[in-house]
Amino acid sequence: MGKSTTNWRTKIHEIIFGSDTPQGKNFDVALFIAILLSVLIVLLDSVASFHEKYGSQFLIAEWFFTILFSIEYILRIISSKRPSKYIFSFYGIIDLLAILPTYLSLVLVGSQYLIVIRVLRLLRVFRVLKLARYVRASAVLIIALKNSRHKIIVFLEVIFTLVVVMGSLMYLIEGPEHGFNSIPRSIYWAIVTLTTVGYGDIAPETFFGQALASVLMITGYAIIAVPTGIISVEMAKASQDNNKTCQNCDCEEHDDDAKYCKDCGKKLI
């Protein structure tokens, strides 16, 4: 009896957590489609015209997917060798959050719309489409962001100082009669102008105000390239440091002069 239970749990584990078997691949694809459909239903249900016409059908479908995902969540826990490790893992928490809102809607009206968090489960596409080998590229980006954080912080400090000074000057030049009725509102205008967003809800009307706005606009174009350049340089450095990772099997333990992967034999790029 114990052996039968172990075999059953092992089989379920291979299907749910594995992606190298036909059954595992089919399960991943089916799960991916179910997640897409459940999110689509929530999005359509938020449209008033669709809700009035198909509200009851959407509710039935939502409970169907919730029960389906609940069963999947329970099976993942049961089939896991270390259930607590899965429960408190990133995907485990996301899986739980994906089913909780529907149950909470029984006591909290409107909480069912929180199930759009299910879209995060689409991250499993990395397993479905075998994209794990490209996760290394994201590691390069993370390293670049980490190494450039001090420069970015200094850059943001300069930007903060600039918008405060420019906003204060515009408040003095234009004043409340032209819509700049406070320094914080003027700083808001400076941020919108510097980032070249330009909502147009506040605009200078005097000659000196427009001249200052022109200077800020031109400065904005020049500043946009700064963080891009900083991160690009760090990404180039991180890429050079990471160039001994095998793109086929993700093996990282290679000598500096290695040309082929010591695990799979593929040529290192």
C-alpha positions, 0 to 999 in steps of 0.5 A, spaced: 500 500 500 505 504 501 509 503 495 503 504 491 502 511 494 509 512 493 508 510 485 502 514 485 505 521 488 512 520 483 507 519 477 504 526 479 510 529 480 513 527 474 507 530 470 506 536 474 513 538 475 517 535 470 517 538 463 521 533 459 516 527 458 510 528 453 505 528 459 509 533 463 509 537 456 502 536 455 500 538 462 504 545 462 501 547 455 494 545 458 495 549 464 498 555 460 492 555 456 487 555 462 491 561 465 490 565 459 483 563 459 481 565 466 485 571 465 481 573 459 474 572 463 476 576 468 478 582 463 472 581 459 467 581 466 470 588 468 467 590 461 460 593 463 456 591 457 459 584 457 458 583 465 451 585 464 450 580 458 454 574 460 455 575 468 453 568 470 457 565 465 463 568 467 462 566 474 461 559 472 467 559 468 471 563 474 469 558 479 471 552 474 478 555 473 478 556 481 477 549 483 481 546 477 487 551 480 485 549 487 486 541 485 492 543 481 495 546 487 493 541 492 496 535 487 503 540 487 503 539 495 502 532 495 507 530 490 512 534 492 518 531 496 518 537 501 511 540 501 514 546 505 519 548 500 514 548 494 509 552 498 514 558 500 517 558 493 516 564 488 511 559 484 508 556 490 506 563 493 503 565 486 499 559 485 496 560 492 494 568 490 491 565 484 486 562 487 485 566 494 481 572 491 475 567 488 474 564 495 475 571 498 469 574 494 464 570 498 466 575 503 469 581 500 465 584 494 469 585 488 476 582 490 475 577 485 478 582 480 484 581 484 485 574 480 488 578 474 494 576 479 494 569 475 497 573 469 504 572 473 503 564 472 504 565 465 512 565 467 511 558 467 512 559 459 519 558 460 518 551 462 513 550 456 517 553 451 524 551 454 527 558 455 531 556 461 537 557 457 536 564 456 535 566 463 542 567 463 541 573 459 537 576 465 542 575 470 547 579 466 541 585 466 541 584 474 548 584 474 549 590 470 543 594 474 546 592 481 553 595 479 550 601 476 546 602 482 551 608 485 551 612 479 544 611 478 543 614 485 547 620 483 544 621 477 537 621 480 539 626 486 541 631 480 535 630 477 531 631 483 535 637 485 534 640 478 526 639 478 526 642 485 530 648 482 526 649 476 520 648 479 521 653 484 523 658 479 517 657 474 513 658 481 516 665 481 516 667 474 509 665 472 505 665 479 498 662 481 495 667 476 498 662 470 496 655 474 503 655 478 499 655 484 504 652 489 511 649 488 510 642 489 505 643 483 510 647 479 515 641 481 510 636 478 510 641 471 518 640 471 518 633 472 513 632 466 517 637 462 524 634 463 521 627 461 518 630 455 511 627 457 508 634 456 501 633 458 499 640 457 495 641 463 500 646 466 503 651 461 507 657 462 504 663 458 510 669 460 516 670 455 521 668 461 517 662 463 517 659 456 524 661 455 525 657 462 521 651 459 525 651 453 531 650 456 528 644 461 525 641 454 532 641 451 536 638 458 530 633 458 533 630 451 540 630 453 539 627 460 535 621 457 541 618 454 545 618 461 542 612 464 542 608 458 549 609 457 551 607 464 547 601 464 549 599 457 557 599 459 555 595 465 551 590 461 557 590 456 562 588 462 557 583 465 556 580 459 564 579 458 564 576 465 559 571 463 561 569 457 564 562 459 557 560 460 554 554 456 548 556 452 546 549 451 546 546 458 547 552 462 554 549 465 558 555 468 564 552 471 569 553 465 576 555 465 578 562 462 581 559 456 575 554 455 572 553 448 568 547 449 563 545 454 566 540 459 559 537 460 556 537 453 561 538 449 558 544 445 562 550 443 562 556 448 559 562 445 
